[in-house]
């Protein structure tokens, strides 16, 4: 079994075409050693790595005893070892008892490793990136929390600079996850469903204020969580959608019709389902009723067993299915740290017994994405392949990422190495093998 690219020849980038040419030449030397003498370029300047494992999830398909051929930071080919021998001259790294899967994508995260993403702390940001990679996350969207406008603008400017640096840096620390865009959570939220967002800093939806955020971010806002029932919301939804931003309904007291109208205006996702939303009622389904029943809307949940009862996780997954459900962590700076007090934007949160609280209210989480995957397997009795989609392919699709969230030719070589129970053994970022990998 060999999985070919899902795009046609006209869509191949120049780099992918070059890789394909090199691979064909290498394969020719594997089956015809004399061919190597006709083209010396075959044996020089080619650095291919083959990762082997017990199994692989693309995640839509399963490959038994796979090989994953990588050059630089790009996947060249995915196939079964039974289909053909590994080309000569390829470095082979074997994970004999493991499963390969796409690197996780977290579209809603406030921090970790003691670092809050809104703070100016380059060393803390690097520590966060390393923490995320250790839990299988290779791409993420740092998420703001409502704060005074000037503080939000400064934080957005710094986040944009970090994202730009990560785009340019192809030789940095390979153990780090990469920030891809900004998730703006607030200030356009409901006072009734604000959670811990400071009420004094909430604002009505405003095209002018959103454009100030957009300019500070240099166009790198990719998600906007907002309440659709607020005055001016529909105009902002349409404009944000026009700019390519994923508008996500959340922190909202909207009724069913208002939420459905927002989807028609351009909203296409819902933020931490059930939490900070008007409760579901059998005569007043509200925003949750819209989230669960509208096939145009994807939605995410915090599956930590604290924000949602396991039975509600199972209900949500049955309603949204494997195509439209997404896992997020909503993790705070306290993630990966001892119990104590930490920052969430301008707020102080206290962590005890796995709960992040501010003034007695839940304020984010200490959840990691690999734990969320395992929780789905436990709470909903889903298998690993189904659960993996919610942390890789689905969030990548919601974010409209190309070349991430799946293992196929032409995609970026971001891979998580797992046990069959979903524990992380290693994370491969940009095709670089971890130091502990077994080479042969």
N, C-alpha and C positions, 0 to 999 in steps of 0.2 A: 504494500500500500504506500503510495506516494501522494501527498497532498500538494497540489499545484496552486499557483497564485489564483486569487479570486477575481483578478482584473485582467483585461485583455492586453495584447501586445502594445496597442497605441497608448495605454495608460502607464506603461512601465517608465519609471524615472531612468535617467541616464546611468545612475549608480547601479540600480537594480539590473539593468541590461548588461552592464559590465560584469557584475557578479555572476549572472546567468551564463555569460560567455566563459568565465573562468571555470565555473562548475562543469560545464560541458567538456572543457579541455581536460580537467582533472579526471572526470569519469572515463574519458577516452583512454587516458594513460592507465587507469585501473584495469580496463578490459583489453588494452592493446599497448603493452609496454614499449613497443617500438615507436609508438606515436610521440613519446616524449622527446625523441631525437629530432623530430621534424619542427619543433617549436620550443625553443629554450625558455620562452616566457611561461610555459606551463609549470616549470619547476622553480621559478624565481618570482618573488614579489607577491606570492599568494599565501595569505594567512587565514586558513579556515580552521574552525574548531567544531568538533562534533560532540554534542552532549548526548549521552545515552542514559536510559533509565528503564525502570520496569514498566512504566506506562506514561501516557501523555494525554491531557485534555486540551483541546484547542480553544475554547472549551466545548464547542458544539459537537465535536467528534472525539472518539477515544481511539488512540493508537497504542497497540500492544508492543512492548519492547521497541520503543521509538529511537530514532536518531533525529537530532535537531542540528542542522548545519548552519553555522554562523560565520559571517565575515565582518569584522569591525563591530558595528552596533546593529547589524541588520541580519534578519533570518533569511537564509538562502533557500532552504528546503526543509520540509518536515516529512518523515516517512517511517516505515517499519524496517527494522534491521533485517527482516526476512526477505525484503524486496530486492536488496542488492547489497554488496559489500560496501563498507565505508571507503571512499577514495583514498589512495595512498597519499602521503604527505600532509594528511589532516591530523591535527592534534586531537586526541580522544580523551574525554573526561566522562567518567562513568559514575552514575548514582544508581547502583544496582537494585536497591530496594525501594526506590522513591518514585514519585509521580511528578512530572513536569506540568506546569500550568502557567497561564499568562500572569505577569505581575499585577498585583492589585492596584486599583485606582480608587482613591478616597476623595469624594467631591465635597465633603463637609468636615473640616477639621480646624480647630482653633489653636492647637499646640500639642506639646509633649516634651518629655525630657527636661522639664522645668522651664521651658520656653513658651511664651505666648506670641503668636504670629504678628500681633500688632506692635510688639516692642522692638526697639532698635538694639539688637544684640546679635551680631553676625556669628559669634561662636555658639550661641544658643540655637540659632537657626540650623547650623551644621549638625549640632547634636540631635535636633529634631529629625533632620533628614536621615541620619544614621539609625535612629530608633525606628522610624517608619520602615526602612529597608529590612531591619532585623525581623519585622513582622510581615514581610512579604509585599509591602506597598512600594511601588516603583514610581508612581505618579500621583500627585495630589493637588488640591485646590485650597490654599490657605484661606480661612474664612474669618471675616471681621465680626465684631459684635458692636451694637449701637454705642456710640460715644459722641462727645462734642464734635461738631463738623471739622474744626481745625485739626483735632487729633486723628480723626478718620482720614482726612486728606493726607496728613503726614504718613500715616501707616500705609495707605494705599500706594503712595509714591515709593516707599521703601520696598514694599512687596513687588511692585513692578520692576524695580531695579534688580531684585533677587531673581525674578523670573528671567529677565534679560540676561543676567550673568550666567544662569544655568543653561540657557540656550546657546551661549557662546562657548561655554567651558566643556570641551570634549575630552579633556585630559585630567580632570579633577578626581576627587575621591569617588571611586567606583562603588563604594558601599552606601551611597546616598540616594534617597528618593529625589525626584525632580518636581519642583513646583511648576505648574503649567498655566495657571490663571487664577484670578481672584474671585472668591465667592463673597458677595456683599450681602450679609445678613443684617438687615436694618439699614437706615432708620425708618423705613416705610412699613411699620408694623402696627398691629392693633394694640391699643392700650389695654383692652380687655384680655387679650391673649399674649401679652408681651413676654411672659416668663420672667427672666431676670434682667431683660434689657431695660436700662434706666429710663423711666417715663419722661424725664425732663428733656431727653435727647431724641425722642421719637419725633417724626415729622410726617406731614402729609406728602403723598407722592408729588414730586415736582420735576418737570423736565429740566429746569434750570439747575437744581441741585444735583440731579443725576448726571448732568453733563459736566459739572465740576468734578464729581467723582471720576467720570470717564476720562477727563483730561488728565487728572492726577495719575490715573492708572495707565495712561498712554494707550488706551484701548484694550487693556488686558483684563477687564471684568468679563468673566465667562458665566457667572451665575448671579441672579438677583432674587433673594427671598423677600416676598412682600405680601401684604394683606390686600386682597382684591376688592374688598368692600369700601376702602377709603376713597374719599373724593380725589379725583384725578388719577386713580389707579389704572383705569382702562387705557388712557392716553399713554401713560408711562409703559404699560405692558407692550403696547403696539410699537413704541419707539425702541424699547430695549430689544424686542424681538427683531426689529429691522436691523439693529446693529449686531445681531448674531449672539445676543445674550440669552441664555436659558432662563426664562422667568419661572420661578418656582413658588407655588402658593404655600404660605406658611405663616405662623403666628397670626392666625386669622379667626375672626368670629363670623365669617361669611355664611349666608344661607346657601342652599343648594343652587338656586337659580343664579345667584351672583357669582358663585364659583364656576358654574358651567359657562356663563357669559365671559368670564376671564379666560377660560380655555379657548373659546371661540376668538377672543381678541389676540391670542398668541402665547398664553402661558402653556407650558407643556410638561411640568413636573410639580411634585409636591414635596415639601420639606418635613423631615422627621414626622411621618404620619402618626396621627392620633395625639401626639404631644403638641401643646400650644395651639390646639384647634377646638372649635366649637364641638361639643360632644355629639355623638351620633344618637339620634332619637328616631323611633319608628314612625313618627308623624312629621318629624323635622330632620331629614337626613343631613342637612348642612354640608359643609365642605368635605367632611369625611365620606358622606354618601357619594359625593361627586368623585372624590379620589378613588373610591373602591369600584365604581361602576363605569367610568368613562375610559374607554380603550385608547383615547388620544393622550391620556395622561399617564406618565410613569411616576413612580413615587419611591421614596426611601424611608427606611426605619432605622432606629437604634436598637439593635437586637442584643442588649446586654442583660436582659432579664430584670432590669430595674425600671427603665423607661416604659417597657411594655411587658405585660404578663405573657408567658410563653404561648398561652392559648390565643392571644391577640396576634402574636407573630404568625402563628399558623393560619388564622383567619385572613390576615393581610396577604400572605403568600398564596392562599387559595384564590383570593379575589384578583390579584395582579398577575400571578403566574410567573413562569420563568422568563418571560420576555420583558415585563414591565416593572419588576421589583428590583430595588437597588439597596445595597447595604452601605451605611455610613457609620462613622464612629462618633462624630461630634466631640472628639477628644479635646481635652484641655491640657494646659501645661503640666497638670498633675499626672498625666499618663506616663507610666514607667518610673514613677517616683514614689517615695514613702508617703504615708499619710501625713497631712499637714495643711498649711495654707498656701495658696498659689493665686496667680493673677489670671483673670479672664477679661481681656480688654482693660477697662478702667475699674473692674469689679474685683473683689477678693472672694475666693471660694475656699471652702474647707472640705477636705477629703477624709472620709472615715467609712470603714466597712464597704469600700467600693463605690460610695456615693459622693458626687460633687454637689455641694449645697452652697447657696448664697441666700442669707436671710430665710432659711428653712425651705427654699425652693430648689428643685433640681437645676443645676447649672452646668450643662455639658456632661461629659463622662470621662472614664479612664479606660474605655474599651479600645482594644486593638482589632484590626481587621481580620486577622487569622482567628481570633476568638469569636468574632461575629460569625464567621463561616462555620465554625464548629457548633456554635449555638443554634444556627439554622438547622444543622444536621440533627441536633438533639431535640429542639423544640418542635420542628415540623416533620421530623423523620425523613428529611430529604437526603439524597445521596450526595457524595462529594462533588460530582460533576454538576448537579443542579445548583448546589450552594455556591460553587465557584463562579458561575455566571453572574451572580448578584454582586460580586466584588471585582469583576474584571470586564467582561464584555458589555454588560448592561450599563455601568457607569460611563464607560468609554463612549458608548453610543449616545447616551444622554448629553455628554459633553461634546459630542460630534468630533471626537478625536479620530484621526486616521493613523493606522499602523500601530495602535495600542489596544490592549484588552483581548488580544487573540494571538495565537501562535500559527502563523502562516508565512509563506514566502513574501518578502517585501516589508514585513512588519518589523518594528523595532524589537531588538533582542532583550526584552525585559521578561524575566522568567522567575517564578517562585518554585522551589523544590520542596515537595511536601511528603509527609507520610500519608498512608491511605486514610488515616483518621483526621488529617488536616493540620497537623503540626508542621511548622516551618523548619526545614533542615538547612536551607541556604537560599539566598536570593541573588540572582544574576541580573546586574544592571548594565545596560548597553553592551551585553555580550561578554562581559568580563567575569571570568570564573572566580569564585571565592577561593581564598588561599587554602582552605581545608579540603578542596575538591580532590578526588582520587584521579590522578592522571595515569594514562597507560600508553 
